């Protein structure tokens, strides 16, 4: 009996020591959430929805049609704008066909540039945070540069057409105004088609044909598949030795028994104290003799994750749960214990 008590005491002390050391060398937390880029699909024009081309939970590719707003009012505006341009060109003796082609090309190029700027800004922001690779950032820059070049070429072509008709031709103020109105009308018509900004999945789809879409109001929600990361909420004791670039392992509850490699991408060194601007500061309540530990988000990315890859593509449940361990040092013994612990926790996910 005495030997059992001594053995139990020694075992408890060893576990306590392991907990203290592991908390700093191989910090672990089960307070982890899966994160993704959640994008509100917002129409630029108002009108009745005539078609919804997707279903809730459907995976879509970049550029796929999601929904369409009734194009008829905007097509009429295009027709009126073309008629106004024709009248203007006839009045000054200039042909409108070449101008219409140039305007259409310029409108398409500007639309493509607008989309490229949005995609590039999002990609470069993610690149600066270490979420996507530099190669993807370079591709985004190249795409933006190509779109800018296309706009410049279209503008040059329109200028060339205007010069051909001389000051009394396309440079006539009436023609320039008609060209601008036609460009705006064609752009608004193009905006009646809502398309997927990237590969992803449709969530929270509540709109149907016949609903009225208002410009600037979200119509549906889109979750991008382009990026994948988890936010591990670590205690202050955990963060002390964590550095950006440290390797990590992730166990997703969605995939029990599987371990995914990760890398620390960023650490948030601030937490909200729930004090509103202009209000008096208040001390947090502490119940009992031990205070609740403060937690800080640590962003962990999966560098081997490849969109569309049969071996790497992962279904995500935004805010789904996971377990994470970060390897902050070269201690083989502690790392080995952490590896075994993660495998155990991954298997436990089968049970709950």
Rosetta silent file (secondary structure, phi, psi, omega in degrees, C-alpha in Angstrom):
SEQUENCE: XXXXXXXXXXXXXXXXXXXXXXXXXXXXXXXXXXXXXXXXXXXXXXXXXXXXXXXXXXXXXXXXXXXXXXXXXXXXXXXXXXXXXXXXXXXXXXXXXXXXXXXXXXXXXXXXXXXXXXXXXXXXXXXXXXXXXXXXXXXXXXXXXXXXXXXXXXXXXXXXXXXXXXXXXXXXXXXXXXXXXXXXXXXXXXXXXXXXXXXXXXXXXXXXXXXXXXXXXXXXXXXXXXXXXXXXXXXXXXXXXXXXXXXXXXXXXXXXXXXXXXXXXXXXXXXXXXXXXXXXXXXXXXXXXXXXXXXXXXXXXXXXXXXXXXXXXXXXXXXXXXXXXXXXXXXXXXXXXXXXXXXXXXXXXXXX
SCORE:     score description
SCORE:     0.000 S_00000001
   1 L     0.000  -45.245  179.947    0.000    0.000    0.000 S_00000001
   2 H   -64.253  -39.644  179.602    2.781    2.398    0.934 S_00000001
   3 H   -63.819  -37.549  179.121    4.674    1.565   -2.267 S_00000001
   4 H   -64.911  -41.298  178.770    1.569    2.322   -4.329 S_00000001
   5 H   -64.296  -43.888 -179.812    1.168    5.697   -2.661 S_00000001
   6 H   -63.869  -44.149  179.515    4.837    6.555   -3.221 S_00000001
   7 H   -61.989  -42.878  179.349    4.666    5.445   -6.852 S_00000001
   8 H   -64.108  -39.390  179.484    1.515    7.486   -7.432 S_00000001
   9 H   -65.592  -44.200  179.092    3.103   10.542   -5.818 S_00000001
  10 H   -62.830  -42.955  179.279    6.251   10.217   -7.936 S_00000001
  11 H   -62.374  -41.572  179.068    4.155    9.768  -11.075 S_00000001
  12 H   -63.978  -39.662  178.992    2.068   12.834  -10.226 S_00000001
  13 H   -65.523  -42.487  179.860    5.226   14.896   -9.653 S_00000001
  14 H   -63.565  -41.797  178.461    6.704   13.743  -12.980 S_00000001
  15 H   -64.575  -39.744  179.000    3.502   14.611  -14.827 S_00000001
  16 H   -64.663  -42.449  178.356    3.422   18.025  -13.166 S_00000001
  17 H   -63.900  -43.382  178.331    7.053   18.682  -14.125 S_00000001
  18 H   -60.412  -40.430  179.661    6.348   17.542  -17.680 S_00000001
  19 H   -61.521  -44.767 -178.923    3.359   19.890  -17.820 S_00000001
  20 H   -64.436  -43.497 -178.169    5.435   22.870  -16.670 S_00000001
  21 H   -71.180  -44.937 -178.329    8.267   22.168  -19.113 S_00000001
  22 H   -63.781  -30.665 -179.827    6.011   21.269  -22.042 S_00000001
  23 H   -59.749  -21.273 -177.080    4.010   24.450  -21.499 S_00000001
  24 H  -112.602  -32.002 -177.087    7.079   26.382  -22.642 S_00000001
  25 H   -92.267  -42.768  177.795    9.006   24.038  -24.956 S_00000001
  26 L  -129.281   67.598 -176.827    6.131   22.277  -26.748 S_00000001
  27 L   -59.849  135.405 -178.043    3.065   24.418  -25.966 S_00000001
  28 E  -126.953  145.378  173.588   -0.211   22.654  -26.708 S_00000001
  29 E  -150.227  145.685  172.787   -3.781   23.884  -26.851 S_00000001
  30 E  -103.575    1.893  177.195   -7.130   22.476  -27.841 S_00000001
  31 E   -89.115   76.350 -173.072   -8.614   25.975  -27.977 S_00000001
  32 E  -132.808  142.694  177.545   -8.166   26.215  -31.735 S_00000001
  33 E  -130.295  139.525  176.495  -10.483   27.309  -34.534 S_00000001
  34 E   -77.451  134.500 -177.234  -10.248   26.725  -38.281 S_00000001
  35 E  -124.489  152.149  176.912  -10.287   29.993  -40.226 S_00000001
  36 L  -151.659  166.682  177.575  -10.874   30.940  -43.846 S_00000001
  37 L   -78.061  111.618  178.304  -11.519   34.041  -45.913 S_00000001
  38 E   -99.350  120.036 -172.538  -15.265   34.705  -45.639 S_00000001
  39 E  -119.090  128.819  172.588  -16.396   37.065  -48.388 S_00000001
  40 E   -82.504  125.236  175.476  -19.756   38.770  -48.737 S_00000001
  41 E   -84.172  109.866 -173.285  -20.897   38.794  -52.357 S_00000001
  42 E  -113.626  121.946  177.983  -22.242   42.324  -52.749 S_00000001
  43 L   -71.014  147.869  177.084  -23.988   43.463  -55.953 S_00000001
  44 L   -89.820  -15.714 -179.424  -22.963   46.753  -57.528 S_00000001
  45 L  -129.237  160.775  179.709  -26.427   47.305  -59.026 S_00000001
  46 L  -101.789  155.796  177.455  -29.985   46.876  -57.779 S_00000001
  47 E   157.185  173.817  178.117  -32.738   44.758  -59.266 S_00000001
  48 E   -78.542  138.837  177.534  -34.737   41.561  -59.017 S_00000001
  49 E   -75.881  121.838 -179.078  -32.775   38.315  -58.945 S_00000001
  50 E   -97.764  -19.935 -178.905  -33.699   36.334  -62.057 S_00000001
  51 E  -157.024  138.981  171.142  -31.479   33.304  -61.479 S_00000001
  52 E  -117.962  112.987 -170.373  -29.478   31.675  -58.706 S_00000001
  53 L   -91.037    2.066 -176.226  -26.936   29.352  -60.307 S_00000001
  54 L  -131.823  165.034  175.684  -25.599   27.709  -57.135 S_00000001
  55 L  -116.425  161.020  177.782  -26.818   25.750  -54.144 S_00000001
  56 L   -62.867  128.991 -179.044  -25.897   26.046  -50.497 S_00000001
  57 L    87.124    0.968 -178.337  -22.657   24.163  -49.885 S_00000001
  58 L   -78.220  136.616  175.814  -21.746   23.993  -53.579 S_00000001
  59 E   -84.416  131.974 -178.621  -18.075   24.250  -54.528 S_00000001
  60 E  -126.545  158.055  177.354  -17.448   26.793  -57.282 S_00000001
  61 L  -101.402  162.189  179.251  -14.454   27.841  -59.338 S_00000001
  62 L   -58.442  129.769  179.084  -13.165   31.371  -59.885 S_00000001
  63 L    91.901   -9.446  179.088  -15.379   33.178  -62.376 S_00000001
  64 L   -64.265  143.600  178.051  -18.361   30.831  -62.059 S_00000001
  65 E   -72.205  126.984  179.301  -21.751   32.518  -62.263 S_00000001
  66 E   -98.639  -46.997 -179.138  -23.386   32.678  -58.827 S_00000001
  67 E  -157.797  163.351  179.504  -26.515   34.711  -59.481 S_00000001
  68 E  -135.703  135.163  175.487  -27.917   37.138  -61.986 S_00000001
  69 E   -93.559  145.764 -177.635  -29.876   40.324  -61.529 S_00000001
  70 L   -47.801  113.694 -175.342  -32.517   41.211  -64.118 S_00000001
  71 L   -84.886   -9.474 -171.586  -30.406   42.674  -66.953 S_00000001
  72 H   -59.362  -46.869  178.227  -33.267   44.170  -68.966 S_00000001
  73 H   -60.230  -34.825 -177.917  -33.282   47.670  -67.429 S_00000001
  74 H   -79.824  -30.012  174.022  -29.513   47.858  -67.851 S_00000001
  75 H   -66.751  -38.396  176.942  -29.627   46.476  -71.394 S_00000001
  76 H   -62.440  -38.955  177.656  -32.113   49.225  -72.256 S_00000001
  77 H   -64.826  -37.215  176.381  -29.682   51.796  -70.877 S_00000001
  78 H   -64.568  -44.458  179.986  -26.947   50.331  -73.069 S_00000001
  79 H   -62.083  -43.067  178.668  -29.228   50.478  -76.111 S_00000001
  80 H   -64.592  -39.731 -179.980  -30.149   54.088  -75.369 S_00000001
  81 H   -65.851  -38.559  177.285  -26.503   54.987  -74.845 S_00000001
  82 H   -66.352  -39.971  177.864  -25.559   53.393  -78.167 S_00000001
  83 H   -63.922  -41.194  178.332  -28.362   55.260  -79.906 S_00000001
  84 H   -63.732  -38.516  178.120  -27.204   58.512  -78.322 S_00000001
  85 H   -66.511  -39.876  178.709  -23.660   57.817  -79.485 S_00000001
  86 H   -62.333  -43.836  178.215  -24.899   57.089  -82.999 S_00000001
  87 H   -62.877  -40.962 -179.195  -26.804   60.357  -83.081 S_00000001
  88 H   -65.192  -42.647 -179.171  -23.782   62.224  -81.775 S_00000001
  89 H   -68.612  -36.277  177.501  -21.449   60.702  -84.336 S_00000001
  90 H   -65.613  -37.146 -177.187  -23.893   61.388  -87.144 S_00000001
  91 H   -68.505  -25.966 -179.421  -24.224   64.980  -86.063 S_00000001
  92 H  -110.180    6.278  175.652  -20.485   65.557  -86.280 S_00000001
  93 L    75.708   29.813  179.771  -19.890   63.276  -89.255 S_00000001
  94 L  -116.721  140.789  176.742  -18.016   60.528  -87.400 S_00000001
  95 L   -75.746  143.275 -175.136  -18.655   56.810  -87.635 S_00000001
  96 L   -98.267  -15.376 -173.280  -19.566   55.139  -84.367 S_00000001
  97 H   -62.047  -45.932 -178.933  -18.653   51.513  -85.002 S_00000001
  98 H   -65.234  -37.296  179.644  -14.936   51.905  -84.326 S_00000001
  99 H   -67.037  -42.349  179.734  -15.630   53.974  -81.226 S_00000001
 100 H   -60.425  -42.875  179.180  -18.107   51.414  -79.885 S_00000001
 101 H   -62.475  -44.420 -179.380  -15.592   48.613  -80.302 S_00000001
 102 H   -64.859  -40.701  179.015  -12.894   50.652  -78.567 S_00000001
 103 H   -65.020  -42.704  179.542  -15.241   51.625  -75.731 S_00000001
 104 H   -62.462  -42.318  178.692  -16.351   48.015  -75.254 S_00000001
 105 H   -64.174  -41.177 -179.990  -12.740   46.842  -75.151 S_00000001
 106 H   -67.185  -40.026  177.787  -11.822   49.567  -72.671 S_00000001
 107 H   -61.511  -44.874  179.060  -14.832   48.745  -70.468 S_00000001
 108 H   -63.679  -40.397 -179.969  -13.895   45.067  -70.422 S_00000001
 109 H   -66.220  -39.900  178.928  -10.265   45.913  -69.655 S_00000001
 110 H   -67.899  -38.359  176.155  -11.250   48.226  -66.793 S_00000001
 111 H   -61.842  -43.750  178.405  -13.582   45.586  -65.337 S_00000001
 112 H   -63.959  -38.393  178.625  -10.783   43.037  -65.501 S_00000001
 113 H   -66.133  -40.252  178.702   -8.391   45.524  -63.874 S_00000001
 114 H   -60.625  -44.588  178.037  -10.860   46.202  -61.056 S_00000001
 115 H   -65.109  -40.827 -179.632  -11.131   42.490  -60.339 S_00000001
 116 H   -64.836  -38.059  178.924   -7.351   42.070  -60.590 S_00000001
 117 H   -64.278  -42.006  179.110   -6.770   44.939  -58.137 S_00000001
 118 H   -64.630  -46.153 -179.135   -9.135   43.382  -55.576 S_00000001
 119 H   -65.749  -40.781 -178.631   -7.605   39.924  -55.941 S_00000001
 120 H   -67.271  -41.672  179.045   -4.036   41.268  -55.874 S_00000001
 121 H   -60.480  -43.046  179.562   -4.664   43.412  -52.790 S_00000001
 122 H   -66.107  -42.369 -178.860   -6.095   40.417  -50.949 S_00000001
 123 H   -66.488  -42.206 -178.949   -3.245   38.128  -52.077 S_00000001
 124 H   -67.275  -35.187  176.371   -0.504   40.633  -51.189 S_00000001
 125 H   -63.976  -42.588  178.261   -2.029   41.187  -47.751 S_00000001
 126 H   -67.956  -33.923  177.549   -2.040   37.443  -47.174 S_00000001
 127 H   -65.566  -39.944  179.514    1.521   37.221  -48.502 S_00000001
 128 H   -65.622  -25.489  177.827    2.670   39.874  -46.025 S_00000001
 129 L   -89.563   -4.853  179.555    1.159   37.784  -43.230 S_00000001
 130 L    82.881   13.767 -177.287    2.846   34.654  -44.475 S_00000001
 131 L   -80.847  -36.688  177.742   -0.426   32.898  -45.310 S_00000001
 132 L  -117.101  162.371 -175.787    0.337   32.408  -49.008 S_00000001
 133 L   -75.922  162.151  177.536    3.637   31.767  -50.767 S_00000001
 134 H   -65.049  -31.838  179.619    5.770   34.414  -52.493 S_00000001
 135 H   -62.194  -40.554  177.992    5.184   32.607  -55.791 S_00000001
 136 H   -67.769  -35.424  175.641    1.450   33.249  -55.513 S_00000001
 137 H   -64.042  -41.173  177.738    2.182   36.874  -54.693 S_00000001
 138 H   -63.561  -40.348  177.824    4.383   37.158  -57.793 S_00000001
 139 H   -62.694  -39.377  178.839    1.613   35.628  -59.909 S_00000001
 140 H   -65.178  -41.123  178.126   -0.847   38.167  -58.515 S_00000001
 141 H   -63.732  -40.823  179.725    1.525   41.038  -59.344 S_00000001
 142 H   -65.234  -40.174  178.128    1.993   39.708  -62.863 S_00000001
 143 H   -63.669  -42.555  178.464   -1.768   39.406  -63.339 S_00000001
 144 H   -64.030  -42.166  179.804   -2.283   42.985  -62.117 S_00000001
 145 H   -63.643  -39.677  178.260    0.467   44.286  -64.412 S_00000001
 146 H   -64.804  -39.982  178.680   -1.090   42.484  -67.379 S_00000001
 147 H   -65.999  -39.783  177.109   -4.499   43.987  -66.557 S_00000001
 148 H   -63.987  -40.210  178.758   -2.960   47.467  -66.274 S_00000001
 149 H   -64.820  -38.149  179.463   -1.225   46.990  -69.619 S_00000001
 150 H   -64.958  -40.126  176.989   -4.517   45.910  -71.200 S_00000001
 151 H   -64.506  -43.920  179.265   -6.238   49.081  -69.935 S_00000001
 152 H   -61.301  -41.191  179.361   -3.381   51.230  -71.225 S_00000001
 153 H   -66.156  -40.261  179.200   -3.567   49.513  -74.617 S_00000001
 154 H   -66.524  -40.228  176.980   -7.349   49.980  -74.792 S_00000001
 155 H   -64.181  -40.021  178.500   -7.039   53.655  -73.864 S_00000001
 156 H   -64.458  -39.131  179.088   -4.367   54.096  -76.516 S_00000001
 157 H   -65.523  -40.881  178.044   -6.601   52.426  -79.093 S_00000001
 158 H   -65.361  -40.039  176.629   -9.508   54.697  -78.193 S_00000001
 159 H   -62.325  -38.373  179.552   -7.240   57.732  -78.447 S_00000001
 160 H   -63.416  -43.247  179.210   -6.094   56.521  -81.863 S_00000001
 161 H   -63.114  -40.166  179.197   -9.693   56.234  -83.076 S_00000001
 162 H   -64.537  -39.654  179.737  -10.451   59.709  -81.776 S_00000001
 163 H   -65.774  -33.088  179.861   -7.419   61.154  -83.559 S_00000001
 164 H   -63.215  -33.550 -179.568   -8.550   59.553  -86.800 S_00000001
 165 H   -88.836   -5.204  175.629  -11.791   61.494  -86.635 S_00000001
 166 L    73.525  179.940 -177.977   -9.998   64.705  -85.712 S_00000001
 167 L   -62.055  -33.429 -178.973  -11.097   67.475  -83.401 S_00000001
 168 L   -84.352   -2.091 -179.257  -14.424   67.687  -85.141 S_00000001
 169 L  -102.135 -110.591 -173.446  -14.921   63.926  -84.818 S_00000001
 170 L   -67.394  -21.809  179.442  -14.465   61.792  -81.716 S_00000001
 171 L   -80.174   -2.531  176.762  -13.011   64.670  -79.713 S_00000001
 172 L   -61.130  135.416 -177.995  -16.276   66.497  -79.997 S_00000001
 173 H   -55.674  -35.010  179.386  -17.694   67.048  -76.486 S_00000001
 174 H   -64.409  -41.118  179.884  -21.003   65.449  -77.476 S_00000001
 175 H   -69.031  -41.802 -179.529  -19.260   62.270  -78.586 S_00000001
 176 H   -61.888  -40.356  177.953  -17.059   62.151  -75.514 S_00000001
 177 H   -65.684  -42.774  179.772  -20.092   62.451  -73.263 S_00000001
 178 H   -64.020  -37.796  177.963  -21.940   59.767  -75.232 S_00000001
 179 H   -63.690  -43.459  179.989  -18.899   57.469  -75.023 S_00000001
 180 H   -63.753  -42.630  179.584  -18.708   57.932  -71.249 S_00000001
 181 H   -63.965  -40.729  178.979  -22.427   57.221  -70.819 S_00000001
 182 H   -64.663  -41.588  178.368  -22.135   54.082  -72.964 S_00000001
 183 H   -61.215  -43.319  178.320  -19.157   52.855  -70.937 S_00000001
 184 H   -63.976  -40.237 -179.320  -21.044   53.320  -67.669 S_00000001
 185 H   -66.121  -41.482  179.292  -24.104   51.536  -69.074 S_00000001
 186 H   -67.348  -36.834  178.304  -22.057   48.557  -70.292 S_00000001
 187 H   -65.617  -43.509  178.460  -20.278   48.317  -66.956 S_00000001
 188 H   -62.834  -37.657  177.806  -23.596   48.320  -65.066 S_00000001
 189 H   -64.215  -40.972  178.772  -24.896   45.593  -67.393 S_00000001
 190 H   -65.151  -31.923 -179.302  -21.826   43.467  -66.680 S_00000001
 191 L   -70.558  -11.941  177.509  -22.394   43.930  -62.939 S_00000001
 192 L   -70.639  -12.686  176.948  -25.751   42.134  -63.196 S_00000001
 193 E  -100.925  114.931  177.946  -23.733   38.892  -63.272 S_00000001
 194 E   -93.020  122.281 -174.828  -22.373   37.966  -59.841 S_00000001
 195 E  -120.540  156.753  179.465  -19.343   35.689  -60.169 S_00000001
 196 L   -70.932  130.744 -179.849  -17.151   33.762  -57.743 S_00000001
 197 L   -75.742  -18.066 -178.244  -13.945   35.690  -56.902 S_00000001
 198 L  -163.960 -178.810  174.467  -11.953   32.481  -56.325 S_00000001
 199 L   -73.403  131.676 -177.605  -12.350   28.760  -55.765 S_00000001
 200 E  -174.990 -161.262 -176.657  -14.552   28.241  -52.749 S_00000001
 201 E  -133.531  146.126  178.608  -17.898   27.179  -51.368 S_00000001
 202 E   -87.838  130.849  178.503  -21.250   28.910  -51.025 S_00000001
 203 E  -131.117  156.923  175.697  -22.601   29.151  -47.475 S_00000001
 204 L    52.868   47.596  179.157  -25.674   30.694  -45.879 S_00000001
 205 L   -83.466  112.958 -179.249  -27.553   30.910  -49.178 S_00000001
 206 L  -123.157   -1.693 -178.420  -30.971   32.400  -48.455 S_00000001
 207 L   -89.494  150.480  177.845  -31.679   34.291  -51.685 S_00000001
 208 L  -142.386  168.546  179.267  -33.909   32.902  -54.434 S_00000001
 209 L   -58.411  137.100 -178.447  -35.233   33.999  -57.798 S_00000001
 210 L   100.106  -18.964  177.849  -37.592   36.934  -57.448 S_00000001
 211 L   -68.392  156.010 -179.811  -35.826   38.455  -54.460 S_00000001
 212 E  -100.406  123.521  179.080  -34.790   42.079  -54.725 S_00000001
 213 E   -98.196  132.894  178.862  -31.073   42.770  -54.574 S_00000001
 214 L  -108.302  134.916  178.891  -29.900   46.167  -53.389 S_00000001
 215 L   -59.288  130.337  178.852  -26.573   47.604  -54.450 S_00000001
 216 L    90.477   -7.770  178.841  -24.138   47.536  -51.551 S_00000001
 217 L  -105.206  130.224 -178.249  -26.109   44.964  -49.527 S_00000001
 218 E   -56.971  136.748 -179.041  -24.668   41.426  -49.234 S_00000001
 219 E  -103.095  -35.637  176.794  -26.597   38.899  -51.290 S_00000001
 220 E  -157.956  170.565 -175.750  -24.835   35.681  -50.272 S_00000001
 221 E  -114.728  139.250 -175.938  -21.721   34.487  -48.446 S_00000001
 222 E  -127.618  132.289  176.649  -18.673   32.882  -50.034 S_00000001
 223 E  -109.414  119.025 -177.283  -15.841   31.022  -48.287 S_00000001
 224 E   -74.318  142.170  174.363  -12.591   31.010  -50.243 S_00000001
 225 L   -95.733    2.042 -173.860  -10.598   27.787  -50.631 S_00000001
 226 L   -72.394  -28.877 -177.529   -7.452   29.716  -51.556 S_00000001
 227 L  -128.417  149.193  177.944   -6.145   30.041  -47.986 S_00000001
 228 L  -142.544  128.234  174.498   -6.231   27.801  -44.955 S_00000001
 229 E  -154.482  167.644  174.987   -5.052   28.536  -41.440 S_00000001
 230 E  -125.685  150.250  174.318   -5.969   27.916  -37.825 S_00000001
 231 E  -108.727  114.547  178.791   -5.977   30.299  -34.886 S_00000001
 232 E   -99.228  122.918 -177.356   -4.584   28.743  -31.729 S_00000001
 233 E   -92.996   98.119 -173.619   -5.474   30.670  -28.585 S_00000001
 234 E   -95.281  148.997  173.697   -2.372   30.268  -26.430 S_00000001
 235 E   -75.687  163.236 -179.635   -1.811   31.257  -22.818 S_00000001
 236 H   -59.509  -37.193  177.448    0.886   33.779  -21.945 S_00000001
 237 H   -62.091  -34.489 -179.748    3.088   30.971  -20.616 S_00000001
 238 H   -68.993  -40.081 -170.493    2.807   29.247  -23.995 S_00000001
 239 H   -74.163  -19.419 -172.373    3.738   32.294  -26.065 S_00000001
 240 L   -50.200  -41.401 -175.476    6.972   33.090  -24.213 S_00000001
 241 L  -107.511    2.274 -179.083    9.132   30.878  -26.454 S_00000001
 242 L   -79.694  133.574  177.004    7.032   30.826  -29.639 S_00000001
 243 L  -127.452  153.226  176.331    8.579   32.564  -32.643 S_00000001
 244 L   -61.617  132.132 -177.664    7.322   33.148  -36.164 S_00000001
 245 L   100.882  -10.544  178.346    8.464   30.252  -38.331 S_00000001
 246 L   -63.624  139.115  177.180    8.338   27.612  -35.582 S_00000001
 247 E   -71.532  153.585 -179.532    7.016   24.252  -36.837 S_00000001
 248 E  -145.871  164.267  173.578    3.685   23.021  -35.545 S_00000001
 249 E  -126.110  142.983 -174.846    1.340   20.080  -35.868 S_00000001
 250 E  -126.026  134.310  173.516   -2.418   20.327  -36.311 S_00000001
 251 E  -120.298  111.006 -179.182   -5.118   17.761  -35.625 S_00000001
 252 E   -87.188  133.715  177.464   -8.486   18.718  -37.108 S_00000001
 253 H   -60.679  -26.653  179.542  -11.596   17.294  -35.475 S_00000001
 254 H   -68.593  -23.875 -178.341  -12.989   16.912  -38.993 S_00000001
 255 H  -127.251   70.829  179.778  -10.185   14.433  -39.790 S_00000001
 256 L   -61.101  141.657  179.650   -9.576   12.271  -36.699 S_00000001
 257 L    88.626   -5.877 -179.917   -6.411   10.214  -36.870 S_00000001
 258 L  -112.259  143.832  177.788   -4.649   12.619  -39.272 S_00000001
 259 L  -119.619  133.526  179.929   -1.881   15.072  -38.446 S_00000001
 260 E  -115.547  139.743  177.957   -1.140   18.120  -40.605 S_00000001
 261 E   -78.113  143.080  178.038    2.107   20.088  -40.639 S_00000001
 262 E  -141.190  169.414  178.685    1.924   23.789  -39.861 S_00000001
 263 E  -138.458  136.949  177.460    4.122   26.843  -39.368 S_00000001
 264 E   -67.361  120.457 -178.161    3.612   29.791  -37.027 S_00000001
 265 E   -99.627  -33.877 -179.357    2.773   32.760  -39.268 S_00000001
 266 E  -162.639  158.563  177.865    1.966   35.475  -36.738 S_00000001
 267 E  -129.577  128.238  177.800    1.358   36.168  -33.069 S_00000001
 268 L   -89.479  113.693 -176.167   -1.164   38.703  -31.814 S_00000001
 269 L   -95.140   37.080  178.045    0.431   40.527  -28.896 S_00000001
 270 L  -154.194  150.394  177.518   -2.760   42.193  -27.720 S_00000001
 271 L  -140.900  147.553 -178.238   -6.103   41.141  -26.293 S_00000001
 272 L   -70.119  140.868  174.122   -9.320   43.054  -25.718 S_00000001
 273 L  -106.020   10.608  177.185  -10.105   44.218  -22.192 S_00000001
 274 L    62.558   20.232  177.060  -13.736   44.951  -23.142 S_00000001
 275 L   -92.389  120.554 -179.809  -13.264   48.634  -22.284 S_00000001
 276 L   -81.834  150.222 -179.557  -15.228   50.849  -24.638 S_00000001
 277 L   -61.207  130.692  179.553  -13.830   54.152  -25.825 S_00000001
 278 L    89.266   -2.446  179.608  -14.848   56.966  -23.508 S_00000001
 279 L  -102.236  164.126 -179.889  -15.765   54.674  -20.616 S_00000001
 280 L   -76.322  142.629  177.100  -14.019   54.255  -17.290 S_00000001
 281 L   -67.226  147.432  178.618  -11.525   51.407  -16.946 S_00000001
 282 L  -132.363  141.890 -179.823  -12.640   48.478  -14.842 S_00000001
 283 L   -78.597  136.104  177.679  -10.580   45.778  -13.169 S_00000001
 284 L   -65.765  145.342  179.814  -11.325   42.218  -14.310 S_00000001
 285 L   -77.602  142.014  177.118  -12.973   40.002  -11.721 S_00000001
 286 L  -123.875  114.340  178.785  -10.958   37.163  -10.246 S_00000001
 287 L   -97.427  126.476 -178.954  -12.918   34.319   -8.668 S_00000001
 288 L    84.805 -172.497 -175.950  -10.946   32.126   -6.290 S_00000001
 289 L   -92.742   -3.941  175.942   -7.242   32.248   -5.597 S_00000001
 290 L  -119.812  127.598 -179.278   -6.188   31.503   -9.194 S_00000001
 291 L   -82.824  155.362  178.580   -6.968   33.967  -11.960 S_00000001
 292 L   -71.314  129.496 -178.772   -8.123   32.920  -15.409 S_00000001
 293 L   -68.286  143.332  175.630   -5.189   32.898  -17.860 S_00000001
 294 L   -82.155  142.385 -179.299   -5.258   35.406  -20.693 S_00000001
 295 E  -119.409  147.366 -178.261   -5.073   33.929  -24.183 S_00000001
 296 E  -128.690  139.116 -178.589   -3.629   35.394  -27.379 S_00000001
 297 E   -72.047  132.982  172.533   -4.266   34.245  -30.969 S_00000001
 298 E  -118.232  119.493 -178.104   -1.396   32.530  -32.768 S_00000001
 299 E   -88.004  127.710 -178.619   -1.977   32.099  -36.502 S_00000001
 300 E  -123.578  123.804 -179.346   -0.670   28.839  -37.941 S_00000001
 301 E  -102.599  165.862  179.237   -0.653   28.199  -41.686 S_00000001
 302 L  -115.490   93.967 -172.934   -0.289   24.960  -43.617 S_00000001
 303 L   -63.776  -24.483 -179.009    2.479   25.544  -46.201 S_00000001
 304 L   -86.931   -1.732 -178.437    1.918   22.196  -47.941 S_00000001
 305 L   -71.064  128.605 -179.595   -1.760   22.902  -48.524 S_00000001
 306 L  -127.411  124.812 -179.863   -2.554   23.031  -52.239 S_00000001
 307 L   -65.865  128.470  176.311   -5.945   24.029  -53.579 S_00000001
 308 L    83.866   -7.060  179.621   -7.422   21.290  -55.724 S_00000001
 309 L   -74.280  132.773 -177.537   -4.677   18.778  -54.984 S_00000001
 310 L   -61.857  -33.347 -177.308   -6.071   15.288  -54.459 S_00000001
 311 L   -88.589  -16.499 -173.575   -3.618   14.641  -51.666 S_00000001
 312 L  -120.445  -22.747 -174.837   -3.801   18.009  -49.921 S_00000001
 313 L   -62.135  129.894 -171.930   -7.166   19.584  -50.622 S_00000001
 314 L  -124.816  132.254  171.296   -9.055   19.796  -47.349 S_00000001
 315 L   -74.843  135.795 -179.061  -12.693   20.512  -46.662 S_00000001
 316 L  -112.968  146.204  169.144  -12.973   23.228  -44.077 S_00000001
 317 L  -116.966  105.430 -175.910  -15.596   23.972  -41.511 S_00000001
 318 L   -57.809  130.321 -175.223  -15.079   27.614  -40.593 S_00000001
 319 L    70.335   16.054  171.041  -14.626   27.881  -36.827 S_00000001
 320 L   -66.457  160.674 -173.853  -14.296   24.099  -36.631 S_00000001
 321 E   -93.776  157.468 -179.485  -12.200   22.810  -33.735 S_00000001
 322 E  -157.910  171.634  172.790   -8.654   21.466  -33.748 S_00000001
 323 E  -120.086  145.762 -177.786   -5.648   20.705  -31.547 S_00000001
 324 E  -139.083  140.028  168.756   -2.240   22.335  -32.016 S_00000001
 325 E  -130.043  138.203  179.155    1.251   21.823  -30.648 S_00000001
 326 E  -111.794  133.783  179.474    4.170   24.132  -31.452 S_00000001
 327 L   -99.517  104.386 -173.700    7.766   22.897  -31.374 S_00000001
 328 L   -95.076  -10.682 -176.344    9.839   25.793  -30.046 S_00000001
 329 L  -141.108 -172.388 -177.259   13.127   23.998  -29.371 S_00000001
 330 L  -106.068   19.504  179.731   15.402   21.096  -30.266 S_00000001
 331 L   -72.244  107.679 -177.206   14.629   18.924  -27.242 S_00000001
 332 H   -64.561  -38.802 -178.140   14.204   15.468  -28.754 S_00000001
 333 H   -64.576  -49.978 -178.719   12.690   14.037  -25.599 S_00000001
 334 H   -66.925  -38.650  178.188   10.052   16.762  -25.183 S_00000001
 335 H   -63.694  -39.589  179.230    9.331   16.799  -28.919 S_00000001
 336 H   -64.034  -41.260  177.320    8.849   13.022  -28.894 S_00000001
 337 H   -63.146  -40.524  179.682    6.388   13.290  -26.011 S_00000001
 338 H   -65.786  -38.687  177.968    4.507   16.043  -27.864 S_00000001
 339 H   -61.259  -46.453  179.409    4.369   13.918  -31.026 S_00000001
 340 H   -64.085  -39.941 -179.860    2.874   11.007  -29.093 S_00000001
 341 H   -63.121  -42.491  179.864    0.420   13.313  -27.313 S_00000001
 342 H   -64.404  -40.475  178.240   -0.810   14.791  -30.610 S_00000001
 343 H   -63.745  -38.078  178.648   -1.347   11.318  -32.089 S_00000001
 344 H   -65.106  -46.050 -179.876   -3.299   10.350  -29.000 S_00000001
 345 H   -64.400  -34.557  178.227   -5.469   13.479  -29.164 S_00000001
 346 H   -65.433  -38.138  177.795   -6.054   12.892  -32.866 S_00000001
 347 H   -71.755  -34.079  178.589   -7.329    9.394  -32.135 S_00000001
 348 H   -62.095  -26.284 -179.795   -9.481   10.674  -29.278 S_00000001
 349 L   -61.423  -20.836  176.458  -11.295   12.810  -31.875 S_00000001
 350 L   -63.633  -27.633 -171.854  -12.958    9.628  -33.103 S_00000001
 351 L   -88.779  -18.192 -177.461  -14.881    9.471  -29.835 S_00000001
 352 L  -151.825    0.000    0.000  -16.306   13.011  -29.724 S_00000001
